[in-house]
Amino acid sequence: MRSRVAGTGSYLPAQVVTNHDLARRVDTSDAWIRTRTGIRERRIAAPAETTSDLALHAARGALDAAGITAAELDLIVVATTTPDMVFPSTACILQAKLGARGGPAFDVQAVCSGFVYALAIADRMVAGGLARNALVVGAEIYSRILDWSDRGTCVLFGDGAGAVVLLPSATPGIVGAHLHADGSQADALCVPGSLSEGAVVGSPFLRMDGGTVFKFAVRVLAEAGNEALTEARLTADDVDWLIPHQANIRIIEATAKRLGIPMERVVTTVERHANTSAASIPLALDEAARDGRLETGQRVLLLGVGGGFTWGSILIQW
């Protein structure tokens, strides 16, 4: 038994912040940002919006597309780096907002690889009979952990949520998953602050060594993609669509080149969404599913890399 993606959904906050808007706040320009990242604009959550609110909108879209109700949900896994609160989990809060009850609900923290990690976990639970179905969500509000005076990081990220519903399947859906981590490089991309006695200890803002992240991401994304193809006894020519983490157009292009997949078969949303961390892959997946690019029987390769470092791949037969 396997699991298959039965429905997708997504949500983007209403506020659009363009590169020109940012240029009025920090020493940058539209040309500088677009040349280095491919990003033109990003969405920013409203002050009253929480990560679970974004997740709720995306989840409802996925449930509708899958044709099941929240009451029928058996498992909820939320991938996020920006939870509503320390605890309970954003997944439990989402469960209550959906009106679901009884099944397990928990968060996965693997930063930008979070959706790949969460999908792999949920797939094994559904395929193994531990859950009748699963809702997997990637949701983030990165705008609240950014130093808006740091042009090297604040221009890169945005807010949003994407979701999928998994159902059991006797035929290939999720073909395979490969997950990895290297905690020895945790300092290259992190938010080093913590809470202690009601105060923030250390910095509560994202910190990144851009050069290290770029080189590492290009290498391991290609490795993870080839690992998935080798196990499935496939080549790059057998991949109909590559949907990578949407961090930076240069990383995406370099990864596709290393894998031998032309950009015409790569789904990209980074120009309009920026880097939405754990939400980036499901946002792109939903867009491709809804605009008709994904067709039954096609092979779709998901690739993620994030702070930790974490990285991984999932191969899907649509």
N, C-alpha and C positions, 0 to 999 in steps of 0.2 A: 504494500500500500504506500502511496505517496500523497503529498498535498499539492493543490493547485491554487493559483491566484484566481479567485472567482469574482472579485470586484476591486476597484481602486477608487480613491477619493483624494481631494486636496483642498487646501485653504490658504489664501494669502491675505494678510491684513490690508485694510483699505488704503492706508497712507503710503504713497510712493515717494521715495527720496532719490532724486537723480544725482548724478555726479556734479552737475552744476550747483545743486543745493549744497552739497558737501564743500564745494570750492568756496562757498561763502562762510564756512565755519573753520576750515583748516587750510594750510598751504598746499593745495593740490589743484588739479584741473581735470576736466573731462578727458582730454587727450592723454594725460599721464595715466589715469586709471584704466582707460580702455586699452591703451597700448600694452600695459603690463598684465592686465587681468581679464580683459574682455567684458568687464562689467559696465553696464550703462545705468542701471538703476536697481533699487532693492526696496522691499516692503518693510515697514516698521510697525510693530504692534501698538495699539492704542494704550494709554496709561492704565485703563481698567482691564485690559485683556490679559489673561493668564495663558500659560502653555497648555493647560487642559482645555481652555476655551478654543484655542486653535485646533487642538487635537479633536475636539468634539465635532467641529464642522467637517473636518476631513473624514472622520469615522462615519458620520452619517452618510456622506457621499459613497463611501466604500460599501457600507451595509446596503444602501439602496441598489447599487450596481450589482451586488451579489444576490439580491433578492431574499435577504434574511432580516429578521428584526433583532433589536438589541436584546430582547428577552430570550432569544435563542442562543446568544453568545455564550461560549464555553471557556474562552481564554482571551485575556487582553494583555498584550505586551507593548509597552511604550518605550521607545528609544529617545532619550533626551539628556542633554547636558545642563539644561536650564529648567529644572523642575519647579512646580508651583511653590514648594516649601521643602524643608529638610525631610520631613515625613508627615503624613503617609505618602506613598508613591503617587506620582501623577496618574498612573494607571488606575489606582483605586479611586482617585477623585474623578477620573473620566468615567469609570464604571458607574458611579453614582449619578453623574450627569446624564448618562445614556439611559439610566433606568434598568440596567442589567444587575444581576445579583447571583452570587453563589459560586461562580467559576473563579479560578485563580486570576490575579491581576498583579503585575509587577513591572518595574522599570529596568531597563538595561542601559548602562553607562559605558559606551565605547566611543564617545565623542562623534566624529564625522563618520565612523564606521558603524555607528549604533544601529542603523536600520538593517544592515547586512547581518550583524550579530543577532538582532532580535528576530529577523525573518528565519534565520537558520535554526534558532531555538524553537520557535513556534512550529516550523515545518516538522522537526523531529517529534514534537509532542502530538501533532495531528496525525502524522504518518504512523506513529507508534501506538496510537489509540489512547493516549493520555488526555486528549481533548477532541471533541466532536468537530470543532471549528475554532478559528482564531482570528482576532483582530490585531493587526500589527501596525503601529503608528510611529512615525518619526516626527517630532514636534520640537520647535526651538524658538526662543526669544533671545537671540544673541545681542540685540541692541542694548540689553541691560547689563551686559558684562564687558562692554567695550569702553575704552578710553577715547572719547570723542575728540580729544586733542591730538591723538596719535594717528597721523595720516597713513602710517604703515600697516595699521590693522583695521581702523574704523571703516575704511572704504571697502573692505572685503566681504562683510557679512550682512545678512538680512534675516528676517523672521518668516516663519511659515510652518506648514504641517502637511504631511502626506500619509495615506493609509492604504492598507490592503486587507482583504478578508481571504483567509485560507479555508478551503474545504477538502475533505478526503477525495482521493482520485485513484482509480485503478490504473490509469495511464499516466505517462510522464507529465508532470507539472514542474515541480522543483526537482531538477535532475541531480544536483550536488552542491555542496557548500564547503568552503575552506576558510578557516579563521586563524588569524595569527596576532601576536603582540610582541613588542620589545620594550619593556618598561625601563630599560637602561637609558633611554633617550627621552624620558618624561619631561625634562626641562625645556625641550625644543619648542613645545606648544602646550601651554598650560594656563590655568587660572590659579595661582599659588595661594590665594587667600583661604582662610577657614574661619569658622565661628567659635568663639570661646567666651563664656560668661557674658553673653549679650553684645559682644563687639567683634568686628572683623579683625582678624590677625593676619597680617600680610596684605598683599594686593588683591582686590576683588576684580581686577581687570585682566582680560586676555593678554597673554604675552607670547610672542612668536619669533623664532629665528627663521626668517623667511627662506634664506638660502638652504639651510639644512632640511627644512620641510619640503621644499621643491624637489631637491635631489632624491630624498628618500621616497617621496610619493611616486615619482615617475618610475623608479626602480621596482618598488614592491607592487604597484598596481599592475604592471606588465607581468611580473612573476606570478601574481595571483590569478591573472587571466589565463596565462599559459598552463598553470596548475589545473585549473578547471577544464580546459580543453584537452589536456593530456589524459586526465582521468576518464573523460567521456569519449576518448578516441576521436576527437574532432580537430579541425584546423580552423584558423581564422576565417577561411572562406565559408565555413559552416555557420558562422554567427551572422544572424540577420540584423540584430541591433545590439550595440554596446551602450549601456547606460551607466556611466561612471559618476562618482561623487563630483558635484559641481563646485569645485574650489576655485579654479583658475583655468581659463581657456588654454593657456600654454601647457599646463599639466595634462589637460585632456588631450590636446593635439599630440604631445610627446608620447603619451601612453598608447593612443591609437596607432601611431607610427610604429612603435616597438612591437605591437601585437600584429601589425599588418592589416589593420581594419581601416578602410577609407572613412574620412569624416562624413561622407554621405550616409553612412550607416551608424553614426554616433548621435544620440539624442543629447542636445545641449539646451540648458535653460539659464546658465550662469549669467548671460547678458541681462536678463530681466529680473532674476531672483537673487543674484550674488550667491555667496556661500551660506546656505541655510543648515549646515552641519547635518545632523541625522535626518533632517527633512528633505535633503536635496535629491536623493535617489527616488523616494516615493513620489515627490512632486513631479519629477521628470517622467517617471513611469506612468503616472496618471495622465499627464498631458499626451504622451504617445498613445496610450490606450484609447483615450477619448477622441483624438483627432484621426483615428483609423490607421495609424502607422503600424501598430501591432496587430498581426493577423494570426489566426489559429494555426498552430503547428510551427510557427517561427521560433527560432532559438534566440533568447535574450540573455546577455551577459551583464550582470551587475557587479561593479567594482567599487569598494570603499576604502578610504584611508583616513586616519585621524589621530589626534593626540593620544599619547600613551607610550610609544606609537601603537596603534591598532590598524589592522588591515584585513581584507578578505574579499572573497568572490562568491557569487551564487549564479548558477546556470539554470535557466528556466526554459522549458518548452511551453510556449504560450497556448 
